[in-house]
């Protein structure tokens, strides 16, 4: 990913580093629950770990709950994603 605060007109939600590599793991606990660990690395600076996020998803049939913890920011968020049929 190359979208950053340096090359965008708006900087809301963008990272300050220019080359990002994202990798992670997803594990299905049950048919309705899964957890995800996502890591972001700065590829232009020796693959330094820049972000580490944890997710829990629960499927309520037509709505999916996403609970997210951003470790570097020490921030929790809760989202409701409406699923397409």
C-alpha positions in Angstrom: 0.0 0.0 0.0 1.3 3.4 -0.9 -1.5 5.7 0.3 0.0 8.0 3.0 -0.4 11.4 4.6 2.4 12.6 2.3 0.7 11.8 -1.1 -3.0 12.4 -0.2 -5.0 15.6 -0.1 -6.7 14.3 3.0 -4.7 12.6 5.8 -7.6 11.1 7.8 -7.0 7.4 8.4 -3.8 7.2 6.5 -0.4 6.1 7.8 2.7 8.3 7.9 4.9 5.7 6.3 4.9 5.1 2.5 5.3 1.4 2.0 3.2 -0.9 4.1 3.1 -4.7 4.3 0.1 -6.2 6.0 0.1 -9.8 7.3 -2.0 -11.7 9.8 -3.9 -14.8 10.9 -7.6 -15.6 11.1 -9.0 -18.5 13.1 -12.6 -19.6 13.1 -13.7 -20.5 16.7 -17.2 -21.5 15.7 -19.4 -21.1 12.6 -20.4 -17.7 13.9 -17.2 -16.5 15.6 -13.7 -15.8 14.4 -10.6 -14.0 15.7 -8.0 -12.1 13.6 -4.5 -10.8 14.4 -3.3 -8.3 11.9 0.2 -6.8 11.7 1.5 -3.8 9.6 5.1 -3.4 8.8 7.0 -0.4 7.3 8.7 -2.0 4.2 10.8 1.2 3.6 12.4 1.1 7.1 13.6 -2.5 7.6 10.2 -4.1 8.1 9.7 -2.4 11.4 6.4 -3.4 13.1 4.2 -0.3 12.9 0.8 -1.6 14.0 -0.7 -4.7 15.7 -4.5 -5.1 15.8 -6.8 -7.7 17.2 -10.3 -8.4 15.9 -13.3 -10.6 17.0 -16.1 -11.1 14.6 -19.5 -12.5 15.4 -22.1 -13.3 12.7 -25.7 -12.5 13.8 -27.1 -13.7 10.4 -27.7 -10.3 8.8 -25.3 -8.2 10.9 -21.7 -8.9 11.8 -20.2 -7.5 15.0 -16.6 -6.4 14.8 -14.8 -5.7 18.0 -11.3 -4.2 17.4 -8.4 -3.5 19.7 -5.5 -1.3 18.3 -2.5 -2.1 20.5 -0.3 0.9 19.5 -3.1 3.4 20.1 -4.5 1.4 23.1 -8.0 1.9 21.5 -11.1 -0.2 21.4 -13.8 0.1 18.8 -17.1 -1.7 18.0 -18.6 -1.7 14.5 -21.8 -3.3 13.1 -21.4 -4.4 9.5 -24.6 -5.2 7.6 -24.1 -8.2 5.4 -25.2 -8.5 1.7 -27.4 -11.3 0.7 
